Amino acid sequence: FRRVLFRSWNSLMPPGIIDTAIIGTGLTVNVNGAKAFAGTLIMNAGSTVNLTAGSDSLFVETELKGQTATGNGVVVLKNSSGNAINISSAFTASNVNVQQKVSLLSPLTINNTLNLTNNARLSLNANNVVLAGSTSTISGDASNYVVTNGTGSLVIQNIGTTGRTAAVQFPVGTNTSYNPARSEEHTSELQSH
């Protein structure tokens, strides 16, 4: 275990999956043309990780104390031993891939894509996941979904004539069963399947 404080993921020896990576207050760290890893990622106030290209990835193994991730790349939340990853402070990202178990201890905002894969369970607890704008998307199915285990909600913005006009899927369920909902423009009500 080691703690690493840095300004650029690509200019220093990168942290590994068991290391704690700390991004200083107000700093932007670029991941460009590479994969980056952190056991625990601590992003101090006003800090940003910029995942420049669509092929850039930031893998977090244990805990994310985040701020903002921008760019076309993806933040991957995956614990190799199957334990839940905690998101312990409010985090906003363009693209997130949840693999296996993630527990929200603070809100999560997605500006582009939220992919749920590899038997993903994103537990809301008392926090919301917000799909911002009118073009952000979420993938999910009977094996990969958002767990509504508390007062938190899956919020999908801009449904209706001024935003999303097609049917919108809400891949939600309990710890043990998938119970998706759907919103359609012409009914403006949620339908449980």
CORLIN-V657347 format. One record per pair of residues at least 24 apart in sequence whose ideal C-beta (glycine too) atoms are under 7 Angstrom apart, sorted by the first residue. I is the first residue (numbers start at 1). J is the second residue. D is the distance in whole Angstrom. If there is no record, write none. Layout:
BEGIN
I;J;D
I;J;D
END
This chain:
BEGIN
9;36;4
10;34;6
17;59;7
17;61;4
17;80;7
18;61;7
23;47;4
23;49;7
31;56;5
31;58;6
31;73;6
32;56;6
35;59;7
41;65;7
41;66;7
43;67;4
60;85;6
63;88;6
64;91;6
65;89;5
66;91;3
67;91;7
68;92;5
69;93;4
69;94;7
70;94;6
77;102;5
98;122;5
104;152;6
110;136;5
111;136;6
112;136;6
113;137;5
114;138;5
115;139;5
116;140;5
116;144;4
116;145;6
116;171;7
117;144;6
119;143;6
119;144;7
120;144;4
121;147;5
122;146;5
122;147;7
123;147;4
123;149;5
124;148;6
124;149;6
124;150;6
124;152;3
124;153;7
125;149;6
125;150;4
125;152;6
126;150;5
126;151;5
126;152;5
127;152;4
128;152;5
128;153;5
128;155;5
129;154;5
129;155;7
130;155;5
130;157;7
131;155;7
131;156;5
131;157;6
132;157;6
133;157;6
133;158;6
134;158;4
134;163;4
134;164;6
138;171;6
140;171;2
141;171;7
142;178;4
145;171;4
145;172;6
145;173;5
145;178;5
146;171;6
146;172;5
147;173;6
147;174;7
147;175;6
148;172;5
149;174;7
149;175;6
159;183;5
160;185;6
160;188;7
161;185;7
END
